[in-house]
Amino acid sequence: MTVRSMRATTTRATITTIGRRSAPRLVEPAKTAETLDPALIVHHLAVAREIYAERRRRHKFLPADLFGEPTWDILLDLYIAAREERRVPTTSACIGAHVPPTTALRWLRILEARGLIEREDDGRDGRRTFVRLTWRGLAAMDASLASLRKNIGRVLAHDPDRHLPAG
């Protein structure tokens, strides 16, 4: 089983240019996930699951075609899989993005070029590859979920209606 990647392996910040945009984007290295408290990781996993599920539920209230952020869906899906120690085939990652396969594959290539995901060949089936977050992608998702949890918690702490049932 081998890990394939279009990117050069580095430990420093990477500058990339995507599509027609000429402005470089800096991907900052984040703290490694190993330094996080396991209980905090459990909370991050719960936040990621709920965000992913809520993104599917909102079509009950608004038309689904109004929303589109396949990269976030891919990152959430891969984060949940990583924390549950599951492998995600590329086709499943495309389905989880809720966009056409060509769009999802394009975003997977972009995420890979930015060093956030990597592909792994299936040692038993040469036609199949798996995708997973890199250590940088995992750390970035942990940081993002920690920020979401903190800021939503702050809003709820100041919300006078927080004890009312939702909906």
Disulfide bonds with the S-S distance in Angstrom:
none
